[in-house]
Amino acid sequence: MAPSLNLSKVPMTPFRVMAVVAGFAAIFLVISAIRTTGPQQKLGAVFHHASDAFKRDTMSRTMADANYWKNVNLEAEDLPADINHTAAKVQVNSKRVNIMGTNTFYREAHPPDGVSNSGEVVVLLHGAAFKSETWLNLNTINLLAAMGHQVVAIDLPG
């Protein structure tokens, strides 16, 4: 008989669950990148704009250079004037998914009516002392969805 991988016998440690969640996040990002076509507004527009300006100044440095991030101005571009009004229209849904036997909670939001979808998925991961509710309380989920992105905030177990 051929050997098989029986995942039900593998103990699910917090590290393994985080690795699975990170894998799903990577899959979401790849699918998003494949589906995105045309001149839609990109999440990385600020990075692209900042990198172009920075590259003009120092052609030998790239975004992979650790010193690049010390000088980039992420506030160089303003948010749309009505972003708070649009963010108030965003509906955040609470959901659960079973990932290899672990019941994982997450929040999801899509752009509201009247906002064009960027085709990009933003995955928000929290730090050790926080949860997905932190992103909700800070209004991050609503603001990103109001800018046209699908947003997923995952509660990492452990």
Phi and psi restraints in degrees (value plus and minus 20) as a CYANA .aco file:
   2 ALA   PHI     -93.6   -53.6
   2 ALA   PSI     122.3   162.3
   3 PRO   PHI     -87.3   -47.3
   3 PRO   PSI     129.6   169.6
   4 SER   PHI    -155.5  -115.5
   4 SER   PSI     142.1   182.1
   5 LEU   PHI    -117.8   -77.8
   5 LEU   PSI      90.1   130.1
   6 ASN   PHI    -123.1   -83.1
   6 ASN   PSI      76.0   116.0
   7 LEU   PHI     -91.3   -51.3
   7 LEU   PSI     -38.0     2.0
   8 SER   PHI     -88.4   -48.4
   8 SER   PSI     -39.4     0.6
   9 LYS   PHI    -114.4   -74.4
   9 LYS   PSI     -24.2    15.8
  10 VAL   PHI    -106.2   -66.2
  10 VAL   PSI     102.4   142.4
  11 PRO   PHI     -85.6   -45.6
  11 PRO   PSI     114.4   154.4
  12 MET   PHI    -112.3   -72.3
  12 MET   PSI      78.2   118.2
  13 THR   PHI    -104.9   -64.9
  13 THR   PSI     141.1   181.1
  14 PRO   PHI     -75.2   -35.2
  14 PRO   PSI     -57.4   -17.4
  15 PHE   PHI     -82.6   -42.6
  15 PHE   PSI     -63.5   -23.5
  16 ARG   PHI     -85.9   -45.9
  16 ARG   PSI     -59.2   -19.2
  17 VAL   PHI     -83.7   -43.7
  17 VAL   PSI     -64.1   -24.1
  18 MET   PHI     -81.4   -41.4
  18 MET   PSI     -58.3   -18.3
  19 ALA   PHI     -84.8   -44.8
  19 ALA   PSI     -60.6   -20.6
  20 VAL   PHI     -85.5   -45.5
  20 VAL   PSI     -64.4   -24.4
  21 VAL   PHI     -82.2   -42.2
  21 VAL   PSI     -63.3   -23.3
  22 ALA   PHI     -82.7   -42.7
  22 ALA   PSI     -56.4   -16.4
  23 GLY   PHI     -83.1   -43.1
  23 GLY   PSI     -64.3   -24.3
  24 PHE   PHI     -83.1   -43.1
  24 PHE   PSI     -59.5   -19.5
  25 ALA   PHI     -81.6   -41.6
  25 ALA   PSI     -61.7   -21.7
  26 ALA   PHI     -84.2   -44.2
  26 ALA   PSI     -59.7   -19.7
  27 ILE   PHI     -83.3   -43.3
  27 ILE   PSI     -64.1   -24.1
  28 PHE   PHI     -76.6   -36.6
  28 PHE   PSI     -64.0   -24.0
  29 LEU   PHI     -86.8   -46.8
  29 LEU   PSI     -60.2   -20.2
  30 VAL   PHI     -85.9   -45.9
  30 VAL   PSI     -64.5   -24.5
  31 ILE   PHI     -82.1   -42.1
  31 ILE   PSI     -61.6   -21.6
  32 SER   PHI     -80.6   -40.6
  32 SER   PSI     -64.1   -24.1
  33 ALA   PHI     -86.1   -46.1
  33 ALA   PSI     -55.8   -15.8
  34 ILE   PHI     -89.5   -49.5
  34 ILE   PSI     -60.9   -20.9
  35 ARG   PHI     -94.9   -54.9
  35 ARG   PSI     -42.1    -2.1
  36 THR   PHI     -97.1   -57.1
  36 THR   PSI     101.4   141.4
  37 THR   PHI    -155.9  -115.9
  37 THR   PSI     139.1   179.1
  38 GLY   PHI      61.4   101.4
  38 GLY   PSI    -191.3  -151.3
  39 PRO   PHI    -109.8   -69.8
  39 PRO   PSI      16.6    56.6
  40 GLN   PHI     -85.1   -45.1
  40 GLN   PSI     135.8   175.8
  41 GLN   PHI     -86.2   -46.2
  41 GLN   PSI     108.2   148.2
  42 LYS   PHI    -120.3   -80.3
  42 LYS   PSI     127.4   167.4
  43 LEU   PHI     -80.2   -40.2
  43 LEU   PSI     -55.0   -15.0
  44 GLY   PHI    -104.5   -64.5
  44 GLY   PSI      -5.7    34.3
  45 ALA   PHI     -79.3   -39.3
  45 ALA   PSI     -59.7   -19.7
  46 VAL   PHI     -84.4   -44.4
  46 VAL   PSI     -64.5   -24.5
  47 PHE   PHI     -83.8   -43.8
  47 PHE   PSI     -61.6   -21.6
  48 HIS   PHI     -83.0   -43.0
  48 HIS   PSI     -66.8   -26.8
  49 HIS   PHI     -81.9   -41.9
  49 HIS   PSI     -66.4   -26.4
  50 ALA   PHI     -85.6   -45.6
  50 ALA   PSI     -59.2   -19.2
  51 SER   PHI     -89.0   -49.0
  51 SER   PSI     -57.0   -17.0
  52 ASP   PHI     -81.2   -41.2
  52 ASP   PSI     -66.5   -26.5
  53 ALA   PHI     -83.6   -43.6
  53 ALA   PSI     -61.7   -21.7
  54 PHE   PHI     -89.0   -49.0
  54 PHE   PSI     -59.8   -19.8
  55 LYS   PHI     -85.3   -45.3
  55 LYS   PSI     -52.4   -12.4
  56 ARG   PHI     -83.8   -43.8
  56 ARG   PSI     -55.1   -15.1
  57 ASP   PHI     -97.9   -57.9
  57 ASP   PSI     -61.5   -21.5
  58 THR   PHI    -156.6  -116.6
  58 THR   PSI      72.1   112.1
  59 MET   PHI     -87.0   -47.0
  59 MET   PSI     -41.9    -1.9
  60 SER   PHI    -102.5   -62.5
  60 SER   PSI     -33.0     7.0
  61 ARG   PHI    -121.1   -81.1
  61 ARG   PSI     129.2   169.2
  62 THR   PHI    -149.6  -109.6
  62 THR   PSI     155.5   195.5
  63 MET   PHI     -86.4   -46.4
  63 MET   PSI     -38.8     1.2
  64 ALA   PHI     -95.6   -55.6
  64 ALA   PSI     -36.6     3.4
  65 ASP   PHI     -94.5   -54.5
  65 ASP   PSI     105.6   145.6
  66 ALA   PHI     -79.0   -39.0
  66 ALA   PSI     -50.9   -10.9
  67 ASN   PHI     -92.4   -52.4
  67 ASN   PSI     -41.0    -1.0
  68 TYR   PHI     -76.4   -36.4
  68 TYR   PSI     -65.3   -25.3
  69 TRP   PHI     -91.3   -51.3
  69 TRP   PSI     -34.5     5.5
  70 LYS   PHI     -96.1   -56.1
  70 LYS   PSI     -41.5    -1.5
  71 ASN   PHI    -133.0   -93.0
  71 ASN   PSI     -32.7     7.3
  72 VAL   PHI     -90.4   -50.4
  72 VAL   PSI     120.0   160.0
  73 ASN   PHI    -125.9   -85.9
  73 ASN   PSI      79.6   119.6
  74 LEU   PHI     -94.9   -54.9
  74 LEU   PSI     -28.9    11.1
  75 GLU   PHI    -120.8   -80.8
  75 GLU   PSI      -6.4    33.6
  76 ALA   PHI     -85.9   -45.9
  76 ALA   PSI     -49.4    -9.4
  77 GLU   PHI    -128.6   -88.6
  77 GLU   PSI     116.5   156.5
  78 ASP   PHI    -103.2   -63.2
  78 ASP   PSI     132.4   172.4
  79 LEU   PHI     -94.4   -54.4
  79 LEU   PSI     135.5   175.5
  80 PRO   PHI     -76.2   -36.2
  80 PRO   PSI     125.9   165.9
  81 ALA   PHI     -79.8   -39.8
  81 ALA   PSI     -54.9   -14.9
  82 ASP   PHI    -117.8   -77.8
  82 ASP   PSI       1.6    41.6
  83 ILE   PHI     -82.9   -42.9
  83 ILE   PSI     -57.5   -17.5
  84 ASN   PHI     -87.4   -47.4
  84 ASN   PSI     -57.5   -17.5
  85 HIS   PHI     -85.0   -45.0
  85 HIS   PSI     -63.8   -23.8
  86 THR   PHI     -86.8   -46.8
  86 THR   PSI     -60.3   -20.3
  87 ALA   PHI     -82.3   -42.3
  87 ALA   PSI     -51.4   -11.4
  88 ALA   PHI     -87.1   -47.1
  88 ALA   PSI     -40.3    -0.3
  89 LYS   PHI    -104.7   -64.7
  89 LYS   PSI     -31.4     8.6
  90 VAL   PHI     -92.3   -52.3
  90 VAL   PSI     114.5   154.5
  91 GLN   PHI    -123.3   -83.3
  91 GLN   PSI     101.5   141.5
  92 VAL   PHI    -120.4   -80.4
  92 VAL   PSI     102.9   142.9
  93 ASN   PHI    -122.3   -82.3
  93 ASN   PSI     117.2   157.2
  94 SER   PHI    -116.3   -76.3
  94 SER   PSI     111.6   151.6
  95 LYS   PHI    -159.8  -119.8
  95 LYS   PSI     147.6   187.6
  96 ARG   PHI    -152.8  -112.8
  96 ARG   PSI     126.8   166.8
  97 VAL   PHI    -159.0  -119.0
  97 VAL   PSI     122.6   162.6
  98 ASN   PHI    -111.7   -71.7
  98 ASN   PSI      94.5   134.5
  99 ILE   PHI    -131.6   -91.6
  99 ILE   PSI      83.4   123.4
 100 MET   PHI      31.2    71.2
 100 MET   PSI      25.9    65.9
 101 GLY   PHI      68.8   108.8
 101 GLY   PSI     -23.6    16.4
 102 THR   PHI    -126.7   -86.7
 102 THR   PSI     100.3   140.3
 103 ASN   PHI     -95.1   -55.1
 103 ASN   PSI      90.2   130.2
 104 THR   PHI    -130.8   -90.8
 104 THR   PSI     107.0   147.0
 105 PHE   PHI    -110.9   -70.9
 105 PHE   PSI     120.3   160.3
 106 TYR   PHI    -170.1  -130.1
 106 TYR   PSI     141.1   181.1
 107 ARG   PHI    -135.7   -95.7
 107 ARG   PSI     123.8   163.8
 108 GLU   PHI    -157.3  -117.3
 108 GLU   PSI     120.8   160.8
 109 ALA   PHI    -160.5  -120.5
 109 ALA   PSI     126.6   166.6
 110 HIS   PHI    -140.0  -100.0
 110 HIS   PSI     141.2   181.2
 111 PRO   PHI     -78.8   -38.8
 111 PRO   PSI     121.0   161.0
 112 PRO   PHI     -93.0   -53.0
 112 PRO   PSI     149.9   189.9
 113 ASP   PHI     -76.6   -36.6
 113 ASP   PSI     118.6   158.6
 114 GLY   PHI      71.8   111.8
 114 GLY   PSI     -27.2    12.8
 115 VAL   PHI    -130.4   -90.4
 115 VAL   PSI     106.2   146.2
 116 SER   PHI     -92.8   -52.8
 116 SER   PSI     120.1   160.1
 117 ASN   PHI     -97.3   -57.3
 117 ASN   PSI     108.2   148.2
 118 SER   PHI     -94.4   -54.4
 118 SER   PSI     -38.8     1.2
 119 GLY   PHI      64.0   104.0
 119 GLY   PSI     -16.8    23.2
 120 GLU   PHI    -126.4   -86.4
 120 GLU   PSI     126.5   166.5
 121 VAL   PHI    -129.8   -89.8
 121 VAL   PSI     107.1   147.1
 122 VAL   PHI    -125.4   -85.4
 122 VAL   PSI     102.7   142.7
 123 VAL   PHI    -123.9   -83.9
 123 VAL   PSI     100.6   140.6
 124 LEU   PHI    -122.2   -82.2
 124 LEU   PSI     101.9   141.9
 125 LEU   PHI    -131.3   -91.3
 125 LEU   PSI     120.4   160.4
 126 HIS   PHI    -118.8   -78.8
 126 HIS   PSI     146.0   186.0
 127 GLY   PHI    -102.4   -62.4
 127 GLY   PSI    -199.1  -159.1
 128 ALA   PHI     -80.8   -40.8
 128 ALA   PSI     -57.1   -17.1
 129 ALA   PHI    -115.6   -75.6
 129 ALA   PSI      -8.5    31.5
 130 PHE   PHI    -146.4  -106.4
 130 PHE   PSI    -196.9  -156.9
 131 LYS   PHI    -170.1  -130.1
 131 LYS   PSI    -199.7  -159.7
 132 SER   PHI     -81.6   -41.6
 132 SER   PSI     -44.6    -4.6
 133 GLU   PHI     -81.2   -41.2
 133 GLU   PSI     -48.5    -8.5
 134 THR   PHI     -79.1   -39.1
 134 THR   PSI     -64.9   -24.9
 135 TRP   PHI     -84.8   -44.8
 135 TRP   PSI     -52.6   -12.6
 136 LEU   PHI     -90.8   -50.8
 136 LEU   PSI     -65.9   -25.9
 137 ASN   PHI     -85.0   -45.0
 137 ASN   PSI     -52.7   -12.7
 138 LEU   PHI    -101.1   -61.1
 138 LEU   PSI     -24.2    15.8
 139 ASN   PHI      50.6    90.6
 139 ASN   PSI      -6.2    33.8
 140 THR   PHI     -84.8   -44.8
 140 THR   PSI     -63.6   -23.6
 141 ILE   PHI     -80.0   -40.0
 141 ILE   PSI     -68.4   -28.4
 142 ASN   PHI     -84.4   -44.4
 142 ASN   PSI     -63.3   -23.3
 143 LEU   PHI     -84.7   -44.7
 143 LEU   PSI     -63.4   -23.4
 144 LEU   PHI     -86.0   -46.0
 144 LEU   PSI     -59.8   -19.8
 145 ALA   PHI     -86.4   -46.4
 145 ALA   PSI     -57.5   -17.5
 146 ALA   PHI     -85.5   -45.5
 146 ALA   PSI     -42.1    -2.1
 147 MET   PHI    -107.4   -67.4
 147 MET   PSI     -18.8    21.2
 148 GLY   PHI      84.8   124.8
 148 GLY   PSI     -12.2    27.8
 149 HIS   PHI    -123.1   -83.1
 149 HIS   PSI     127.7   167.7
 150 GLN   PHI     -99.5   -59.5
 150 GLN   PSI     115.4   155.4
 151 VAL   PHI    -142.7  -102.7
 151 VAL   PSI     113.7   153.7
 152 VAL   PHI    -147.9  -107.9
 152 VAL   PSI     101.0   141.0
 153 ALA   PHI    -135.7   -95.7
 153 ALA   PSI      96.7   136.7
 154 ILE   PHI    -121.7   -81.7
 154 ILE   PSI     119.0   159.0
 155 ASP   PHI    -109.7   -69.7
 155 ASP   PSI      88.3   128.3
 156 LEU   PHI     -97.3   -57.3
 156 LEU   PSI     107.2   147.2
 157 PRO   PHI     -89.4   -49.4
 157 PRO   PSI     131.6   171.6
